[in-house]
Amino acid sequence: MGWVRDKSGRLHIETPLMAESLMDKALLESTEIEQVFRPLPDLNVIKLGGQSIIDRGKEAVLPLLDEIIAARDQHQLLVMTGGGTRSRHAYAIALDLGMPTGVLAKLGSSISEQNALMISILLAPHGGVKIGHDHLVQLPAYLALGIIPVMHAMPPYGLWEESAERGRIPPHRTDSGTFLTAEVLGAKRCVLVKDERGLFTADPKKNPDAEFIPEVEVTELLSMDLPDLAVERAMLRQLARARSVQEVLIVNGRERGTLTRALAGENPGTRIYRRI
């Protein structure tokens, strides 16, 4: 690279992006590569659902933590936490007060972080440490020391969260935050631990005739346009455009052993994958 001066007298660094519009379609296309660098290709990113797992207390949480502790010797793990019922309560109050989407996102993040604090303390005797988003660059050191890192899953959009297509609920919540974390780290596996077996054609709690979906390609799932989903649609759109993560697993954390099976490469729930 070198310096060049254009006709106007401005100095530029001589690169392919020099004096180009970053909105140019041909330029954007030229930045595509077959595979981006994956910093932690053996990492497993696990999200413990807020409402589905953590809000249920010790009967749901402690058996899952036992599985995580047992898996730590064989797998690199990053545990992430959802917000749950308290997030919904905060959303309801904020919506009633007319708050914009960005404020709701900020509220949801603080509650997700409260859950990360509780989970990290429960894991403390086994090396559990709560980390923040800024600590991701230190993750290799934590893993090398045998630490079980725990981080809140709400992505750091905060007040800058984009407006939702419908309503004011933040579109990028803890499913999205978990996936984006797995994607930027080039993780091996992204597992969402919920209280259902996986995806269904309708909410099985409300419709006993809902059909189970064991495996589905992400664009096909989006095209189904189901009226309700157990995962965020924003996360599905991210998976469809991903460069590293190829699939997301949804498992029932209320059934002992399902997380262990997922970490071993099995599909004990629903596998959502992108076509390569």
C-alpha positions as CSV (number, residue, x, y, z in Angstrom):
1,M,0.0,0.0,0.0
2,G,1.1,3.6,-0.6
3,W,-0.1,7.1,-0.6
4,V,-1.7,8.7,-3.7
5,R,-3.1,12.2,-4.2
6,D,-6.3,12.5,-6.2
7,K,-7.2,15.4,-8.5
8,S,-8.8,17.4,-5.7
9,G,-5.5,17.2,-3.7
10,R,-6.7,14.8,-1.1
11,L,-4.3,12.1,0.1
12,H,-5.5,8.5,0.1
13,I,-4.2,5.1,1.0
14,E,-4.0,3.1,-2.1
15,T,-6.3,0.1,-1.5
16,P,-9.2,-1.5,-3.4
17,L,-11.6,0.5,-1.3
18,M,-9.9,3.8,-2.1
19,A,-12.4,6.6,-3.0
20,E,-15.1,3.9,-3.5
21,S,-18.6,4.1,-2.3
22,L,-19.2,1.4,0.3
23,M,-22.7,1.1,-1.1
24,D,-21.5,0.0,-4.5
25,K,-22.9,-3.4,-5.3
26,A,-20.0,-4.6,-7.3
27,L,-17.6,-3.5,-4.6
28,L,-19.6,-5.3,-1.9
29,E,-19.7,-8.4,-4.0
30,S,-15.9,-8.4,-4.4
31,T,-15.4,-8.6,-0.6
32,E,-17.0,-12.1,-0.5
33,I,-14.7,-15.0,0.4
34,E,-15.4,-18.7,0.8
35,Q,-14.8,-18.7,4.5
36,V,-14.0,-16.1,7.1
37,F,-11.4,-16.6,9.8
38,R,-12.8,-18.5,12.8
39,P,-11.1,-17.5,16.1
40,L,-12.6,-20.3,18.2
41,P,-13.8,-23.2,15.9
42,D,-14.1,-25.7,18.7
43,L,-16.3,-23.5,20.9
44,N,-19.9,-24.4,21.9
45,V,-22.2,-21.5,22.6
46,I,-25.1,-22.4,24.9
47,K,-28.0,-20.2,25.8
48,L,-30.1,-21.0,28.8
49,G,-33.5,-19.6,28.2
50,G,-34.7,-17.0,30.7
51,Q,-38.4,-17.8,30.9
52,S,-38.1,-21.4,29.9
53,I,-35.2,-22.4,32.2
54,I,-33.8,-19.8,34.6
55,D,-37.2,-18.6,35.8
56,R,-38.2,-22.1,36.8
57,G,-35.6,-22.1,39.6
58,K,-33.4,-24.9,40.9
59,E,-35.4,-27.8,39.6
60,A,-34.7,-26.7,36.0
61,V,-31.4,-24.9,36.4
62,L,-29.2,-27.1,38.6
63,P,-29.5,-30.3,36.5
64,L,-28.4,-28.3,33.5
65,L,-25.5,-26.8,35.3
66,D,-24.5,-30.4,36.3
67,E,-24.4,-31.3,32.6
68,I,-22.3,-28.1,31.8
69,I,-19.8,-28.9,34.6
70,A,-19.5,-32.5,33.4
71,A,-19.1,-31.4,29.7
72,R,-16.4,-28.7,30.5
73,D,-13.5,-31.3,30.4
74,Q,-14.4,-32.4,26.9
75,H,-15.9,-29.3,25.3
76,Q,-15.1,-25.6,25.1
77,L,-18.1,-23.8,26.5
78,L,-19.5,-20.3,26.6
79,V,-22.8,-20.1,28.6
80,M,-25.2,-17.3,27.8
81,T,-28.4,-16.3,29.5
82,G,-31.8,-15.0,28.4
83,G,-33.9,-12.5,30.2
84,G,-37.2,-14.2,30.8
85,T,-40.3,-13.1,32.7
86,R,-38.7,-10.1,34.3
87,S,-37.8,-8.8,30.8
88,R,-41.4,-9.1,29.8
89,H,-42.6,-7.3,32.9
90,A,-40.1,-4.4,32.1
91,Y,-41.2,-4.4,28.5
92,A,-44.9,-4.1,29.5
93,I,-44.3,-1.1,31.8
94,A,-42.1,0.6,29.2
95,L,-44.7,0.0,26.5
96,D,-47.4,1.4,28.7
97,L,-45.2,4.5,29.2
98,G,-44.7,4.9,25.4
99,M,-41.0,4.1,25.4
100,P,-39.3,3.5,22.1
101,T,-37.7,0.2,21.0
102,G,-34.2,1.2,22.0
103,V,-35.2,1.8,25.6
104,L,-36.9,-1.6,25.8
105,A,-33.7,-3.2,24.4
106,K,-31.6,-1.5,27.2
107,L,-34.0,-2.8,29.8
108,G,-33.9,-6.3,28.4
109,S,-30.1,-6.3,28.5
110,S,-29.9,-5.4,32.2
111,I,-32.2,-8.3,33.1
112,S,-30.4,-10.8,31.0
113,E,-27.2,-9.7,32.8
114,Q,-28.8,-10.3,36.2
115,N,-29.4,-13.9,35.1
116,A,-25.8,-14.2,34.0
117,L,-24.7,-13.1,37.4
118,M,-26.8,-15.7,39.1
119,I,-25.6,-18.5,36.8
120,S,-22.0,-17.6,37.1
121,I,-22.2,-17.6,40.9
122,L,-23.8,-21.0,40.9
123,L,-20.9,-22.2,38.7
124,A,-18.3,-20.4,40.7
125,P,-17.1,-23.5,42.7
126,H,-16.4,-25.1,39.3
127,G,-14.7,-22.1,37.6
128,G,-17.7,-20.1,36.6
129,V,-16.9,-16.4,35.8
130,K,-19.3,-13.7,34.6
131,I,-17.9,-11.9,31.6
132,G,-19.1,-8.9,29.6
133,H,-19.3,-8.3,25.9
134,D,-15.9,-6.5,26.0
135,H,-14.3,-9.6,27.4
136,L,-14.9,-11.8,24.4
137,V,-11.4,-11.1,23.1
138,Q,-10.1,-12.6,26.4
139,L,-12.2,-15.8,25.9
140,P,-9.2,-18.0,24.8
141,A,-7.4,-17.2,28.0
142,Y,-10.4,-18.0,30.1
143,L,-10.9,-21.3,28.4
144,A,-7.2,-22.2,28.7
145,L,-7.5,-21.6,32.5
146,G,-10.5,-24.0,32.8
147,I,-13.0,-21.2,33.4
148,I,-16.6,-21.6,32.5
149,P,-17.4,-18.1,31.1
150,V,-21.0,-16.9,31.5
151,M,-22.3,-13.9,29.5
152,H,-25.7,-12.2,29.1
153,A,-27.1,-12.9,25.7
154,M,-28.9,-9.6,24.9
155,P,-26.8,-8.1,22.0
156,P,-25.3,-4.7,22.7
157,Y,-27.5,-2.6,20.4
158,G,-29.1,-1.0,23.4
159,L,-30.5,2.4,22.7
160,W,-29.4,2.0,19.0
161,E,-31.7,-1.1,18.5
162,E,-33.4,-0.8,15.1
163,S,-37.2,-0.5,15.0
164,A,-39.2,-3.7,14.8
165,E,-41.3,-4.5,11.7
166,R,-44.3,-4.7,13.9
167,G,-44.8,-3.1,17.3
168,R,-42.0,-2.0,19.6
169,I,-40.6,-5.2,21.1
170,P,-36.8,-5.3,20.2
171,P,-36.3,-7.7,17.3
172,H,-32.8,-8.6,18.3
173,R,-33.1,-10.3,21.7
174,T,-31.2,-13.1,23.4
175,D,-31.5,-15.7,20.6
176,S,-30.0,-13.2,18.2
177,G,-27.3,-12.2,20.7
178,T,-26.3,-15.8,21.2
179,F,-26.2,-16.5,17.5
180,L,-24.2,-13.4,16.7
181,T,-21.7,-14.3,19.4
182,A,-21.3,-17.8,17.9
183,E,-20.9,-16.3,14.4
184,V,-18.2,-13.8,15.3
185,L,-16.2,-16.4,17.2
186,G,-16.6,-19.0,14.4
187,A,-18.1,-21.4,17.0
188,K,-18.6,-25.1,16.4
189,R,-22.1,-25.3,17.7
190,C,-24.9,-22.9,18.8
191,V,-27.4,-24.5,21.2
192,L,-30.6,-22.8,22.5
193,V,-31.9,-24.5,25.6
194,K,-35.6,-24.1,26.0
195,D,-38.5,-25.9,27.7
196,E,-39.9,-27.6,24.5
197,R,-38.5,-30.4,22.4
198,G,-37.8,-27.9,19.6
199,L,-39.9,-26.2,16.9
200,F,-43.5,-27.0,16.2
201,T,-46.0,-25.8,13.5
202,A,-47.8,-24.0,16.3
203,D,-47.4,-23.4,20.0
204,P,-47.8,-26.9,21.5
205,K,-48.8,-25.4,24.9
206,K,-51.9,-23.9,23.1
207,N,-52.5,-26.4,20.2
208,P,-52.2,-30.1,21.0
209,D,-52.3,-30.8,17.2
210,A,-49.1,-28.9,16.6
211,E,-46.6,-31.0,14.6
212,F,-43.0,-31.4,15.7
213,I,-40.3,-30.2,13.2
214,P,-37.1,-32.2,13.8
215,E,-35.0,-30.6,11.0
216,V,-35.6,-27.6,8.7
217,E,-33.6,-25.4,6.3
218,V,-33.7,-21.8,7.6
219,T,-35.0,-20.2,4.4
220,E,-37.8,-22.8,4.2
221,L,-38.7,-22.1,7.8
222,L,-38.8,-18.4,7.1
223,S,-41.0,-19.0,4.1
224,M,-43.5,-20.9,6.2
225,D,-44.3,-17.6,8.0
226,L,-45.6,-19.4,11.0
227,P,-47.8,-17.3,13.3
228,D,-45.7,-18.1,16.3
229,L,-42.1,-19.3,16.7
230,A,-40.0,-20.5,19.6
231,V,-37.0,-18.6,18.2
232,E,-36.6,-15.0,17.0
233,R,-37.1,-14.4,13.3
234,A,-34.2,-11.9,13.4
235,M,-31.9,-14.8,14.4
236,L,-33.2,-16.9,11.5
237,R,-32.4,-14.2,9.0
238,Q,-28.9,-13.9,10.5
239,L,-28.4,-17.7,10.1
240,A,-29.5,-17.5,6.5
241,R,-26.6,-15.0,5.9
242,A,-24.1,-16.5,8.2
243,R,-20.5,-17.2,7.1
244,S,-19.3,-19.6,9.9
245,V,-22.2,-21.1,11.9
246,Q,-24.1,-23.7,9.8
247,E,-26.8,-24.7,12.2
248,V,-28.6,-23.9,15.4
249,L,-29.9,-26.6,17.7
250,I,-33.0,-26.2,19.9
251,V,-33.2,-28.7,22.8
252,N,-35.5,-29.3,25.8
253,G,-33.5,-28.4,28.9
254,R,-36.2,-29.9,31.1
255,E,-35.1,-33.4,29.9
256,R,-31.9,-34.5,31.5
257,G,-29.2,-35.4,29.0
258,T,-30.4,-33.5,26.0
259,L,-27.7,-30.8,26.3
260,T,-25.1,-33.5,26.7
261,R,-26.3,-35.2,23.5
262,A,-26.4,-31.9,21.6
263,L,-22.8,-31.2,22.6
264,A,-21.8,-34.7,21.4
265,G,-23.1,-33.9,17.9
266,E,-26.6,-35.5,18.1
267,N,-29.9,-33.7,17.4
268,P,-32.2,-34.4,20.4
269,G,-34.5,-31.6,19.4
270,T,-34.8,-29.4,16.3
271,R,-31.9,-28.6,13.9
272,I,-32.2,-25.4,11.9
273,Y,-29.5,-25.3,9.2
274,R,-28.5,-23.2,6.3
275,R,-27.9,-24.6,2.9
276,I,-24.2,-24.3,1.8
